[in-house]
């Protein structure tokens, strides 16, 4: 007796959101499928905490916001639903629906690289992110070494890259009028 192949059930975005909003863990969604997200290392968490801790006071008393880990972003042009490590924006937030848990207009996205996500964050995920008209800056932070890559949107949807390796250097996030010193990004990060 041979087993009959099982039909794959692809989820609609609405089905994904219904499941995701009740789930105990986070999953990304693309092209009808959900992908469970792995936990983060101690270094990853420390870097995320450091960056949010530096940005938050710079954004106070301005119509600007910074969120870590749990604010879902929808890339409308491609259908990707994802959870960037850090998102920041100024001005009114645009959300996917009345739940106000899926942001449509991030200005800055920051991802902390890990071995399992680095190729995706640099490649396909950044390809999705580049279709976000609101996105002006994309930052990749290594947790393995002192290295930050800062992409800035230019006219004509071109992107320039600046790589920074020195703890004495500072990244200017011009789109939200903030700065991040590498010494602060990597403070208390244990090897």
C-alpha positions in Angstrom: 0.0 0.0 0.0 1.5 3.4 -0.9 0.8 6.6 0.9 -1.1 9.3 -0.8 0.8 12.6 -1.0 -0.6 15.2 1.3 -1.8 18.4 -0.3 0.0 21.4 1.1 -2.3 24.0 2.6 -1.0 27.5 2.0 -2.3 30.2 4.4 -3.8 33.5 3.4 -2.3 36.6 5.1 -5.5 36.8 7.2 -5.2 33.1 8.3 -1.5 33.8 9.2 -2.4 36.8 11.3 -5.2 34.9 13.1 -2.7 32.2 14.1 0.1 34.5 14.8 -1.9 36.7 17.2 -2.7 33.7 19.3 0.7 32.0 19.1 3.1 31.6 22.0 6.1 32.2 19.7 6.7 34.4 16.7 6.7 33.3 13.0 7.4 35.1 9.8 5.1 34.7 6.8 5.8 34.7 3.1 4.1 33.2 0.1 1.5 31.2 2.1 3.9 29.7 4.6 4.8 30.4 8.2 8.4 30.2 9.4 9.1 29.9 13.2 11.7 32.3 14.5 14.6 31.0 16.6 15.6 32.5 19.9 18.4 35.0 20.2 21.8 34.7 21.8 23.0 36.7 24.8 25.1 38.9 22.6 22.2 39.4 20.2 19.9 40.5 23.1 22.6 42.8 24.6 23.2 44.6 21.3 19.4 45.0 20.7 19.0 46.4 24.3 22.0 48.7 23.8 20.7 50.1 20.5 17.1 50.7 21.8 18.6 52.2 25.0 20.6 54.7 22.9 17.9 55.6 20.4 15.0 56.0 22.9 16.3 59.1 24.7 17.2 60.7 21.4 13.7 60.3 20.1 12.0 61.5 23.3 9.8 64.6 23.0 9.6 64.1 19.2 6.9 62.3 17.2 9.3 59.4 16.7 9.3 55.8 18.0 11.7 52.8 18.4 10.6 49.2 18.9 12.5 46.0 19.5 11.7 42.5 18.4 7.9 42.3 18.7 6.6 44.9 16.3 5.7 43.0 13.1 6.4 44.7 9.8 4.5 44.0 6.6 6.3 44.5 3.2 3.2 45.2 1.2 4.9 44.9 -2.2 6.1 41.4 -1.6 3.8 40.1 1.1 6.5 39.4 3.7 5.5 39.7 7.3 8.5 39.8 9.5 9.9 40.9 12.9 13.0 43.1 12.5 15.2 43.3 15.6 14.7 47.0 15.8 12.4 49.5 13.8 12.3 53.2 14.1 10.2 55.9 12.5 9.1 59.5 12.8 5.7 60.8 12.1 2.4 59.0 12.1 2.5 55.2 12.1 0.6 53.4 9.4 -0.7 49.9 10.3 -2.1 47.0 8.3 -5.4 46.9 10.2 -7.2 48.0 13.4 -5.1 45.7 15.6 -2.2 48.2 15.1 0.4 45.4 15.5 1.7 45.3 11.9 3.7 48.4 10.9 3.7 49.4 7.2 6.1 52.4 7.2 9.4 51.9 9.1 12.1 54.5 8.4 15.0 52.6 9.9 15.4 48.8 10.2 18.2 47.3 12.2 19.1 43.6 12.2 21.6 41.9 14.5 23.3 39.2 12.5 23.5 35.6 13.6 25.0 32.6 11.8 21.6 31.3 10.9 20.2 34.6 9.6 23.1 36.5 8.2 22.8 35.4 4.5 19.0 36.0 4.6 19.3 39.4 6.3 21.9 40.6 3.7 20.2 39.1 0.7 16.6 38.1 0.3 15.3 40.0 3.3 17.0 43.2 2.3 15.6 42.7 -1.2 12.1 42.7 0.4 12.9 45.7 2.6 14.1 47.8 -0.3 10.6 47.8 -1.7 9.4 49.7 1.4 9.0 53.3 0.2 9.3 54.6 3.7 12.6 52.8 4.5 15.6 55.2 4.4 18.3 53.3 6.3 19.1 49.7 6.9 21.7 48.7 9.5 23.3 45.3 10.0 25.2 44.7 13.2 27.5 41.7 13.7 27.5 40.0 17.0 30.7 38.1 16.2 33.0 41.1 15.7 33.0 44.8 15.8 31.3 45.5 12.5 28.3 47.6 11.5 27.1 48.0 7.9 24.9 51.1 7.3 22.9 51.3 4.0 21.3 54.6 3.1 18.8 55.1 0.4 19.8 57.5 -2.4 17.7 59.1 -5.2 16.6 56.6 -7.8 16.3 53.8 -5.2 20.1 53.3 -5.0 21.7 52.4 -1.7 25.1 53.4 -0.4 27.0 51.2 2.1 29.3 52.4 4.8 31.1 49.8 6.9 32.4 50.7 10.4 34.8 48.6 12.4 36.2 51.0 15.0 34.6 51.3 18.5 35.5 55.0 18.4 33.3 55.6 15.3 29.7 56.9 15.3 26.8 56.1 12.8 24.6 59.0 11.8 21.0 57.9 11.3 20.0 61.1 9.5 16.5 60.0 8.6 15.5 60.0 12.3 18.2 62.5 13.4 20.0 60.1 15.8 23.4 58.7 16.2 24.9 55.5 17.5 28.4 55.1 18.8 29.9 51.7 18.2 31.2 51.7 21.8 27.6 52.0 23.0 26.3 49.3 20.5 28.9 46.8 21.8 28.8 47.8 25.5 28.8 44.7 27.7 28.7 42.3 24.7 30.3 39.1 25.8 32.2 36.9 23.3 
